[in-house]
């Protein structure tokens, strides 16, 4: 989002590349069309530019997302590009970068699954900007754009999400995406249950769905993500309101609570030898 705003303000096109294990050098730089090579040979007319070559030729902003998921052989293409501003492609020749060319890569250092170490040659050719989370007001503004819930409730939801980042048993907390999804789920779930989206149980169930899979606990902890979310939700939004026994719902339970399910009596264990 930040880079799209930067490229728009600078009147530059942006080449977006999603980093993953399937990103080969040919997909990044480009390739010769096999069918046309059979007829015309390896000439420039049958070459198809990839995002890297397009960005070099036209002076675009090249954005590599999740750079630490890109195979090393593909990253090796970038070494000369970053140091010399050029790329040499076999059978095609030397491609010099337009002076407006810029490359930005991003990575998440917390996720070790499917990631690899970045080589020193790459690190030595980049400037690093560490981006943290927004402040509470900005997160509430971002989350509130997709929700029509009261501002005070949005602030509390954001407070819950931010609290996951400081919990003693949590290694990695939720991003602002957790708050966005929590608010959306609350509205949909409340509509299905015929309850306001700010209902305690509606909010808690939405929080469990939106946050329990986003947080990562310390390896030594004995609690579950669901327990962490329930604890934070109760601490920030207060305890669950007590049912009013004087005004039961249609099924005899209090309004706003799920109906009680009958529990079967345990089956007696037979005694042997008596």
N, C-alpha and C positions, 0 to 999 in steps of 0.2 A: 504493500500500500504506500509506504514511504517513497519507494523508488518510482512508482508510477506518478506520484505527485511531482517528484524531482524532474523526471523526464518530460512531463507535460509543461512544467514551468520553464524548462530549458528548450522546449520545442524540439525534442529528440524522440525518435522512435526507440522502443525498448524490445530487445530480443529476449524472450523468456525461455530458459532451459531448465527442465526439471531434472535434478540429479538423482540417478538411481543406477543400479548395477547393469542395466541394459543400455546405458549411454555409451556407445562405442565411439572411437575416433571418427568413423565415417558419419555417424549421426550428428556429431558436433560440428565437424568441419565441412562435410559435404562428400559427394562421391560422383564418380563417372557413371552415366546411365549404361548398364551392361548391354542392353539391346543395341544402342547406338554405337557403342564401342566396337561391336562386331562388324559394323558397316564402315564406320569412319575412323576407327582407331582412337587413341587417347589424345583428343584435341579439346581445346577450351570450350568449343561449342556444345560438347556433350557432358560438360561438367555441371552438376547441380549444387548450388551453394547450400551449405548448412547454416545454422544460426551464427556460428563463429565467423565464418567468411563473410556473410552478409553484414554483420556488425563491423568487421574490419573495413570492408569496401565503402560502406555508406556512412560510417561514423556514428553508429547507433550505440546505445547503452546495452551491453550484454549482461544479463543477470543470470547467474548460476545458483539455483536454489539447492540446498543440501549438498554442498560441495564435498563433504566427507562421506557421501554415499557413491561418489563417482569413481569408477575403476582408475587405478594409477596410470595405466597406459593411456587413458583418455586425458587425464590431467597433464600428462607430459607434453601435450600439444600446447599448453598454455605457458610453459616456461619461457620460450622464445618470444611469444606474444607479449608477455608482461615485461620482459627485460629489453627487448629490441624493437617492439612495436611492429612485428612482421611474422609471417607464417610461410614456411616452405612446404608445398604439397608435391609429393612425387608425381612426375609426368605432367604436372600443371605449372609448377614454378613458384616464384616468390610473390607473395601477396603482402603489400605494405599497408599498414593501418592508416586510415584517415586520421588527421590530427584530432578530430572530435571523438574518436573512439574511446570508450571507457568500459571497464569491466568491474562488476561488483558480484561477489559471491557471499552466500550466507550459510551458516551451519548452526546446529543446535548441539552444544557440547555435552548435554545431559544424557542423550539417548545413545547408548553404545550398541544397540541392536542394528546390524546391517551397516554400520559405519566403519570407517578405516582411519588410520592416522594420516594426517596431511604431511607430505614430505617437507623437509627443511628448505628445499629449493623453492617450493611454493610459498612457504611462510616468509622467506627472505625477500620476496617480491611483492608483498602486499602490505597495506596499512590496515590496522585492525580498529574497528569501532565496536565496543561492547554495548549492547542495547538491553536495558532492563525493562521492568514493567512500568506502565504508566502510573501516575499517582491516582488516588482514590477518586477524585473528581473527574478526571479524564476517563477512567474505567467506567464510572457510572454513566457518563455521557455516551460512551460507545455502546454499552449494554442497553441503555434506554432507547436507542434509536430503533430497535426492533421490538419494542414493547410499549404497551399503553398502560402499564401498571403504575400506581402512585410512585412519586419520586422517593418518598421515604422508604417504601418497600424495596425499590431498586437499590437504594443505598445500603440497605441491610444485606441484600443478596450479594452485592459486591464485597461487603465486609466479610461475609462468610467465605467467599472465594479467595480473598486476600489472606484470610486467616489460615488457609491450607498451606500457604508458603512459609508460615512461621511456626507451624505445629511441631512439637518436639519429636513426634514419631514419623513425620513426613520428610522424605528426602527431596522430592520435587512436587511443588504444588500446582494448582490449576492456573491456566492462563485466563484472560478475559473471555475467551471462547466459552469457558465453563459457565460464566455468568449469563452470557447471551443465550445459551441453550437452556439453562435453568429457567429463565424468564419465559421463553417460548413454550417449554414443556408445562410450566405452571398454568399458562392460559389455556392450552389444549386440554390438559388433564382436568382442570377445574370445569371446563365446558362439558367434558364427558361425564363427570360426576355430579353435575348440577350444583357446583359449589363455587364460591369466589376463588380466583387464582391466588389470593392472599391467605387462604385457609392454611392453618398450620400443617395438617397432614398432607394436603396437596403440595405445599412447598417442600416439605421434607421428602416426599416420594420423588418429586422432580429433582431435588438436590442429589438424592442417592443415584438416580439415573444419569445425571449430568456430570457429577464430580467423582464418583467412586472409581471410574475407569481412567480418570485423568491424573489422579494423584499417585505417587509412588512412595511406598513406605520404606523406612530403614530396614535393612536386612535382619536386624536383631529384634525387631518389634514382635509382639505377640497379639496385636490387635489387627482388625481388618479395616480396609478403607471405608466400609459402611459404618463402622463404629466411629471412625474419625469424623465423617460427615455428619452423623447424627449428633455427636457431641458438640460440634461447632454450630450446627443449626439451632440446637437447644440453648446454647450459651448466648447466642446473639439475638435470636428471636424470642427467647424466653421459653419456659416450659409449655408443654401442650395444655391448652385450656381444659379445665375440668368439665365433664359432661353435666348438664342440668337435668337431674332426674325428674324434676317437676314437669318438664316439657319433652316427653319422649317423642321419637319419630314414629313413622307409620308402623315400623316393625317392633316398636317397644324400646329401641335404642335411641340415643341422643342424636339430633340432627348433625350432619357433617361428619359422622363417624361411620366406618364400614360396618355392616351388620355382623353380629356375632355368629360364628359358625358353631353348630352343636358339636360337642366333643364326645365321642363314644367312650363308654366305660371300658376299662381294661379287661381283657379276657382273663379269667382266673387260671393260674398255672396249675396243672394237674399234679397231685401228690402221688409219688410212686411208693408202693409198699405199705400203704396204710389201709 
